[in-house]
Amino acid sequence: MPSMLSSQVSFTLARCSLLRAVHEIVDRRATYPKVPNLTDRELHVFALIGAGFGTTRIAHELGIIPKTVETYHEHIKLKLGYRNAHALHRGVRGNGPS
């Protein structure tokens, strides 16, 4: 089934590209003034939120359980001054803290 293989290859390439971008953000964290106080793992979660991933997908990508992702959400909100999850999701996409 060539179309199934093609779709799996496309998904794998997209995933590799996304994860490479996340690692790039971590490696260049000094150029992102809003996130200097985040740990590497919090920054990974922050970047994946920005990529539009939900809690379950982030957990799968990072090999952790969803509850741990929720804990990282809380840490990120506290460190960056977001009042709630909606504000965090808005802010991670560039609209600033609320």
DSSP file (Angstrom, degrees, kcal/mol; ACC not computed):
  #  RESIDUE AA STRUCTURE BP1 BP2  ACC     N-H-->O    O-->H-N    N-H-->O    O-->H-N    TCO  KAPPA ALPHA  PHI   PSI    X-CA   Y-CA   Z-CA
    1    1 A M     >        0   0    0      0, 0.0     4,-1.9     0, 0.0     3,-0.4   0.000 360.0 360.0 360.0  88.6    0.0    0.0    0.0
    2    2 A P  H  >  +     0   0    0      0, 0.0     4,-2.7     0, 0.0     5,-0.2   0.843 360.0  55.8 -59.3 -36.9    2.1    2.9   -1.3
    3    3 A S  H  > S+     0   0    0      2,-0.2     4,-2.2     1,-0.2     5,-0.1   0.891 107.7  48.7 -67.3 -36.9   -0.3    5.6   -0.1
    4    4 A M  H  > S+     0   0    0     -3,-0.4     4,-2.1     2,-0.2    -1,-0.2   0.921 113.4  47.0 -66.2 -43.5   -0.2    4.3    3.5
    5    5 A L  H  X S+     0   0    0     -4,-1.9     4,-2.5     1,-0.2    -2,-0.2   0.914 111.3  52.2 -63.2 -42.7    3.6    4.2    3.5
    6    6 A S  H  X S+     0   0    0     -4,-2.7     4,-2.4     1,-0.2    -1,-0.2   0.903 109.7  48.6 -60.8 -42.3    3.7    7.7    2.0
    7    7 A S  H  X S+     0   0    0     -4,-2.2     4,-2.3     2,-0.2    -1,-0.2   0.872 111.0  50.3 -67.8 -36.9    1.4    9.1    4.7
    8    8 A Q  H  X S+     0   0    0     -4,-2.1     4,-2.5     2,-0.2    -2,-0.2   0.900 111.0  49.0 -66.3 -40.4    3.5    7.4    7.4
    9    9 A V  H  X S+     0   0    0     -4,-2.5     4,-2.6     2,-0.2    -2,-0.2   0.919 111.3  49.8 -64.6 -43.3    6.7    8.9    5.9
   10   10 A S  H  X S+     0   0    0     -4,-2.4     4,-2.4     2,-0.2    -2,-0.2   0.918 111.8  48.2 -61.1 -44.2    5.1   12.4    5.7
   11   11 A F  H  X S+     0   0    0     -4,-2.3     4,-2.6     1,-0.2    -2,-0.2   0.925 112.0  49.2 -62.1 -45.1    4.0   12.1    9.4
   12   12 A T  H  X S+     0   0    0     -4,-2.5     4,-2.5     1,-0.2    -2,-0.2   0.905 112.0  48.1 -62.7 -42.3    7.4   11.0   10.5
   13   13 A L  H  X S+     0   0    0     -4,-2.6     4,-2.3     2,-0.2    -1,-0.2   0.906 112.3  49.0 -65.3 -41.2    9.1   13.9    8.6
   14   14 A A  H  X S+     0   0    0     -4,-2.4     4,-2.4     2,-0.2    -2,-0.2   0.914 111.9  49.1 -64.0 -42.2    6.7   16.4   10.0
   15   15 A R  H  X S+     0   0    0     -4,-2.6     4,-2.7     2,-0.2     5,-0.2   0.922 111.7  48.5 -63.5 -44.5    7.3   15.1   13.5
   16   16 A C  H  X S+     0   0    0     -4,-2.5     4,-2.3     1,-0.2    -1,-0.2   0.900 111.8  50.2 -61.8 -41.1   11.1   15.2   13.1
   17   17 A S  H  X S+     0   0    0     -4,-2.3     4,-2.0     2,-0.2    -2,-0.2   0.916 112.1  47.1 -63.8 -44.1   10.8   18.7   11.8
   18   18 A L  H  X S+     0   0    0     -4,-2.4     4,-2.2     2,-0.2    -2,-0.2   0.935 113.0  47.6 -63.8 -47.2    8.7   19.9   14.7
   19   19 A L  H  X S+     0   0    0     -4,-2.7     4,-2.4     1,-0.2    -1,-0.2   0.867 109.6  54.0 -65.0 -35.1   10.9   18.3   17.3
   20   20 A R  H  X S+     0   0    0     -4,-2.3     4,-2.0    -5,-0.2    -1,-0.2   0.914 108.5  49.9 -62.5 -42.3   14.0   19.8   15.7
   21   21 A A  H  X S+     0   0    0     -4,-2.0     4,-1.9     2,-0.2    -2,-0.2   0.891 109.3  51.6 -63.5 -39.7   12.3   23.2   15.9
   22   22 A V  H  X S+     0   0    0     -4,-2.2     4,-2.0     1,-0.2    -2,-0.2   0.930 110.4  48.1 -62.8 -45.2   11.5   22.6   19.6
   23   23 A H  H  X S+     0   0    0     -4,-2.4     4,-2.7     1,-0.2    -1,-0.2   0.859 107.8  56.2 -64.4 -34.3   15.2   21.7   20.3
   24   24 A E  H  X S+     0   0    0     -4,-2.0     4,-1.8     2,-0.2    -1,-0.2   0.900 105.8  50.9 -63.2 -40.8   16.3   24.8   18.4
   25   25 A I  H  < S+     0   0    0     -4,-1.9    -2,-0.2     2,-0.2    -1,-0.2   0.926 111.5  47.8 -61.7 -44.6   14.2   26.9   20.7
   26   26 A V  H >< S+     0   0    0     -4,-2.0     3,-1.2     1,-0.2    -2,-0.2   0.924 111.9  49.6 -62.5 -43.9   15.8   25.2   23.8
   27   27 A D  H 3< S+     0   0    0     -4,-2.7    -1,-0.2     1,-0.3     3,-0.2   0.798 119.0  38.1 -66.7 -28.1   19.2   25.7   22.4
   28   28 A R  T >< S+     0   0    0     -4,-1.8     3,-2.2    -5,-0.2    -1,-0.3  -0.089  73.2 136.7-112.6  34.5   18.6   29.4   21.6
   29   29 A R  G X   +     0   0    0     -3,-1.2     3,-1.8     1,-0.3     6,-0.3   0.755  61.7  68.8 -56.2 -28.4   16.6   30.2   24.7
   30   30 A A  G 3  S+     0   0    0      1,-0.3    -1,-0.3    -3,-0.2    -2,-0.1   0.758  93.3  59.3 -64.0 -23.3   18.5   33.5   25.3
   31   31 A T  G <  S+     0   0    0     -3,-2.2    -1,-0.3     1,-0.2    -2,-0.2   0.495  93.5  71.1 -84.2  -2.1   16.9   34.9   22.1
   32   32 A Y    X   -     0   0    0     -3,-1.8     3,-1.9    -4,-0.2    -1,-0.2  -0.828  66.1-172.3-113.6  90.5   13.4   34.4   23.6
   33   33 A P  T 3  S+     0   0    0      0, 0.0    -1,-0.1     0, 0.0    -2,-0.0   0.704  77.6  60.5 -61.6 -21.7   13.1   37.0   26.3
   34   34 A K  T 3  S+     0   0    0      1,-0.2     3,-0.2     2,-0.1    -2,-0.0   0.648 106.2  45.9 -79.5 -12.7    9.8   35.7   27.7
   35   35 A V    X   +     0   0    0     -3,-1.9     3,-1.3    -6,-0.3    -1,-0.2   0.120  65.8 117.0-120.8  24.1   11.1   32.3   28.6
   36   36 A P  T 3  S+     0   0    0      0, 0.0    -1,-0.1     0, 0.0    -2,-0.1   0.780  79.4  52.3 -66.3 -24.1   14.5   32.7   30.4
   37   37 A N  T 3  S+     0   0    0     -3,-0.2     2,-0.2    42,-0.1    -2,-0.1   0.455  86.4 104.2 -92.0   0.1   13.2   31.1   33.7
   38   38 A L  S <  S-     0   0    0     -3,-1.3    -3,-0.0     1,-0.1     2,-0.0  -0.572  70.7-123.4 -83.1 143.9   11.8   28.0   32.2
   39   39 A T     >  -     0   0    0     -2,-0.2     4,-2.5     1,-0.1     5,-0.2  -0.302  34.7-100.5 -71.4 168.2   13.5   24.6   32.5
   40   40 A D  H  > S+     0   0    0      1,-0.2     4,-2.2     2,-0.2     5,-0.1   0.914 125.1  47.8 -57.8 -43.0   14.4   22.8   29.3
   41   41 A R  H  > S+     0   0    0      2,-0.2     4,-2.4     1,-0.2    -1,-0.2   0.900 110.8  50.4 -67.9 -40.3   11.4   20.5   29.8
   42   42 A E  H  > S+     0   0    0      1,-0.2     4,-2.9     2,-0.2    -1,-0.2   0.899 110.3  51.3 -62.3 -38.8    9.0   23.4   30.5
   43   43 A L  H  X S+     0   0    0     -4,-2.5     4,-2.6     2,-0.2    -2,-0.2   0.884 107.5  52.5 -65.8 -38.6   10.4   25.1   27.3
   44   44 A H  H  X S+     0   0    0     -4,-2.2     4,-2.3     2,-0.2    -2,-0.2   0.950 112.5  44.8 -59.0 -48.5    9.7   21.9   25.3
   45   45 A V  H  X S+     0   0    0     -4,-2.4     4,-2.4     1,-0.2    -2,-0.2   0.922 112.0  52.8 -62.2 -44.6    6.1   21.9   26.6
   46   46 A F  H  X S+     0   0    0     -4,-2.9     4,-2.1     1,-0.2    -1,-0.2   0.916 111.1  46.5 -56.4 -46.8    5.8   25.6   25.9
   47   47 A A  H  X S+     0   0    0     -4,-2.6     4,-1.3     1,-0.2    -1,-0.2   0.883 111.5  50.8 -65.9 -39.1    7.0   25.1   22.3
   48   48 A L  H  <>S+     0   0    0     -4,-2.3     5,-2.5     2,-0.2    -1,-0.2   0.851 108.0  52.8 -69.6 -33.4    4.6   22.2   21.8
   49   49 A I  H ><5S+     0   0    0     -4,-2.4     3,-1.9     1,-0.2    -1,-0.2   0.934 108.3  51.7 -61.8 -45.0    1.7   24.2   23.1
   50   50 A G  H 3<5S+     0   0    0     -4,-2.1    -2,-0.2     1,-0.3    -1,-0.2   0.789 103.5  57.7 -61.9 -28.1    2.7   26.9   20.6
   51   51 A A  T 3<5S-     0   0    0     -4,-1.3    -1,-0.3    -5,-0.1    -2,-0.2   0.470 124.3-105.3 -81.2  -1.4    2.7   24.3   17.8
   52   52 A G  T < 5 +     0   0    0     -3,-1.9     2,-0.2     1,-0.3    -3,-0.2   0.600  68.2 150.9  91.4  11.5   -0.9   23.5   18.7
   53   53 A F      < -     0   0    0     -5,-2.5    -1,-0.3     1,-0.1     2,-0.1  -0.538  36.5-137.5 -78.5 142.6   -0.4   20.2   20.5
   54   54 A G     >  -     0   0    0     -2,-0.2     4,-2.6     1,-0.1     5,-0.2  -0.360  33.3 -91.6 -87.9 175.6   -2.8   19.2   23.3
   55   55 A T  H  > S+     0   0    0      1,-0.2     4,-2.5     2,-0.2     5,-0.2   0.900 124.2  48.2 -56.1 -47.3   -1.9   17.7   26.6
   56   56 A T  H  > S+     0   0    0      1,-0.2     4,-2.2     2,-0.2    -1,-0.2   0.909 113.4  47.0 -64.4 -42.0   -2.2   14.1   25.4
   57   57 A R  H  > S+     0   0    0      2,-0.2     4,-2.7     1,-0.2    -1,-0.2   0.900 111.8  50.4 -68.2 -39.7   -0.2   14.7   22.3
   58   58 A I  H  X S+     0   0    0     -4,-2.6     4,-2.3     2,-0.2    -2,-0.2   0.931 110.3  50.7 -62.0 -44.5    2.5   16.5   24.2
   59   59 A A  H  X>S+     0   0    0     -4,-2.5     5,-2.2    -5,-0.2     4,-1.1   0.922 111.9  47.5 -58.7 -44.5    2.7   13.6   26.7
   60   60 A H  H  <5S+     0   0    0     -4,-2.2     3,-0.4     1,-0.2    -2,-0.2   0.931 112.2  48.9 -62.7 -46.3    3.1   11.2   23.9
   61   61 A E  H  <5S+     0   0    0     -4,-2.7    -1,-0.2     1,-0.2    -2,-0.2   0.859 118.7  38.8 -62.9 -36.3    5.8   13.2   22.1
   62   62 A L  H  <5S-     0   0    0     -4,-2.3    -1,-0.2    -5,-0.2    -2,-0.2   0.505 108.2-119.8 -95.8  -4.8    7.8   13.6   25.3
   63   63 A G  T  <5S+     0   0    0     -4,-1.1     2,-0.2    -3,-0.4    -3,-0.2   0.858  74.4 114.3  71.0  35.2    7.2   10.1   26.7
   64   64 A I  S   <S-     0   0    0     -5,-2.2    -1,-0.3    -6,-0.2    -2,-0.1  -0.779  70.8 -93.5-127.9 173.0    5.6   11.4   29.9
   65   65 A I    >>  -     0   0    0     -2,-0.2     4,-1.5     1,-0.1     3,-0.9  -0.575  34.2-114.1 -88.9 154.6    2.0   11.1   31.3
   66   66 A P  H 3> S+     0   0    0      0, 0.0     4,-2.4     0, 0.0     5,-0.2   0.840 114.7  61.4 -55.8 -35.3   -0.6   13.8   30.7
   67   67 A K  H 3> S+     0   0    0      1,-0.2     4,-1.9     2,-0.2     5,-0.1   0.882 102.6  51.7 -59.7 -37.6   -0.7   14.6   34.4
   68   68 A T  H <> S+     0   0    0     -3,-0.9     4,-2.3     2,-0.2    -1,-0.2   0.896 107.7  51.8 -66.1 -39.6    3.0   15.6   34.2
   69   69 A V  H  X S+     0   0    0     -4,-1.5     4,-2.5     1,-0.2    -2,-0.2   0.918 108.0  52.2 -61.4 -42.7    2.2   17.8   31.2
   70   70 A E  H  X S+     0   0    0     -4,-2.4     4,-2.1     1,-0.2    -1,-0.2   0.878 107.5  52.4 -61.0 -37.6   -0.5   19.5   33.3
   71   71 A T  H  X S+     0   0    0     -4,-1.9     4,-2.3     2,-0.2    -1,-0.2   0.918 108.8  49.5 -63.9 -43.5    2.0   20.1   36.0
   72   72 A Y  H  X S+     0   0    0     -4,-2.3     4,-2.9     2,-0.2     5,-0.2   0.900 107.0  56.1 -61.9 -39.8    4.4   21.8   33.5
   73   73 A H  H  X S+     0   0    0     -4,-2.5     4,-2.7     1,-0.2    -1,-0.2   0.939 108.4  47.8 -54.2 -48.0    1.4   23.9   32.3
   74   74 A E  H  X S+     0   0    0     -4,-2.1     4,-2.4     1,-0.2    -2,-0.2   0.913 111.8  48.8 -61.6 -44.4    1.0   25.1   35.9
   75   75 A H  H  X S+     0   0    0     -4,-2.3     4,-2.7     2,-0.2    -1,-0.2   0.919 112.4  48.7 -61.6 -43.6    4.7   25.9   36.3
   76   76 A I  H  X S+     0   0    0     -4,-2.9     4,-2.4     2,-0.2     6,-0.3   0.924 110.3  51.2 -63.6 -44.7    4.8   27.8   33.0
   77   77 A K  H  X>S+     0   0    0     -4,-2.7     5,-1.9    -5,-0.2     4,-1.0   0.928 113.7  44.9 -58.4 -45.6    1.7   29.8   34.0
   78   78 A L  H  <5S+     0   0    0     -4,-2.4     3,-0.4     1,-0.2    -2,-0.2   0.937 115.2  46.3 -64.3 -47.1    3.2   30.7   37.3
   79   79 A K  H  <5S+     0   0    0     -4,-2.7    -1,-0.2     1,-0.2    -2,-0.2   0.832 120.8  37.4 -67.3 -33.0    6.7   31.6   35.9
   80   80 A L  H  <5S-     0   0    0     -4,-2.4    -1,-0.2    -5,-0.2    -2,-0.2   0.441 111.5-113.4-103.1  -0.3    5.4   33.7   33.0
   81   81 A G  T  <5 +     0   0    0     -4,-1.0     2,-0.4    -3,-0.4    -3,-0.2   0.771  57.0 155.7  81.0  26.2    2.4   35.3   34.8
   82   82 A Y      < -     0   0    0     -5,-1.9    -1,-0.2    -6,-0.3    -2,-0.1  -0.715  35.0-151.2 -87.6 137.2   -0.5   33.7   33.0
   83   83 A R  S    S-     0   0    0     -2,-0.4     2,-0.3     1,-0.1    -1,-0.1   0.835  71.5  -6.7 -75.2 -33.6   -3.8   33.6   34.9
   84   84 A N  S  > S-     0   0    0     -7,-0.1     4,-2.0     1,-0.1     5,-0.1  -0.891  79.8 -86.0-153.9 177.8   -5.2   30.6   33.3
   85   85 A A  H  > S+     0   0    0     -2,-0.3     4,-2.7     1,-0.2     5,-0.2   0.869 122.2  55.5 -63.7 -37.9   -4.8   28.0   30.5
   86   86 A H  H  > S+     0   0    0      1,-0.2     4,-2.3     2,-0.2    -1,-0.2   0.931 108.9  47.2 -61.3 -45.0   -6.5   30.2   28.0
   87   87 A A  H  > S+     0   0    0      2,-0.2     4,-2.9     1,-0.2    -1,-0.2   0.886 111.5  52.1 -63.8 -38.6   -4.1   33.1   28.7
   88   88 A L  H  X S+     0   0    0     -4,-2.0     4,-2.8     2,-0.2     5,-0.2   0.942 110.4  47.0 -62.1 -47.9   -1.2   30.7   28.4
   89   89 A H  H  X S+     0   0    0     -4,-2.7     4,-0.7     1,-0.2    -2,-0.2   0.878 115.2  46.4 -64.3 -37.8   -2.3   29.3   25.0
   90   90 A R  H ><>S+     0   0    0     -4,-2.3     5,-1.5    -5,-0.2     3,-0.6   0.930 115.1  47.2 -66.4 -45.6   -2.9   32.9   23.8
   91   91 A G  I ><>S+     0   0    0     -4,-2.9     3,-2.2     1,-0.2     5,-0.7   0.862 104.2  58.3 -67.0 -37.4    0.5   34.0   25.1
   92   92 A V  I 3<5S+     0   0    0     -4,-2.8    -1,-0.2     1,-0.3    -2,-0.2   0.753 102.0  57.8 -66.0 -21.5    2.5   31.2   23.8
   93   93 A R  I <<5S-     0   0    0     -4,-0.7    -1,-0.3    -3,-0.6    -2,-0.2   0.300 132.3 -90.3 -91.7  10.0    1.3   32.2   20.4
   94   94 A G  I < 5S+     0   0    0     -3,-2.2    -3,-0.2     0, 0.0    -2,-0.2   0.544  95.4 114.6 103.9   8.2    2.8   35.6   20.8
   95   95 A N  I   <S-     0   0    0     -5,-1.5    -4,-0.2     1,-0.2    -3,-0.1   0.427  73.8-123.7 -92.8   3.0    0.0   37.8   22.4
   96   96 A G      < -     0   0    0     -5,-0.7    -1,-0.2    -6,-0.2    -3,-0.1   0.129  42.5 -41.7  79.3 164.2    1.9   38.3   25.7
   97   97 A P              0   0    0      0, 0.0   -15,-0.1     0, 0.0   -16,-0.1  -0.222 360.0 360.0 -63.6 150.9    0.8   37.5   29.3
   98   98 A S              0   0    0    -14,-0.1   -16,-0.2   -17,-0.1   -17,-0.1   0.326 360.0 360.0-126.8 360.0   -2.7   38.3   30.5
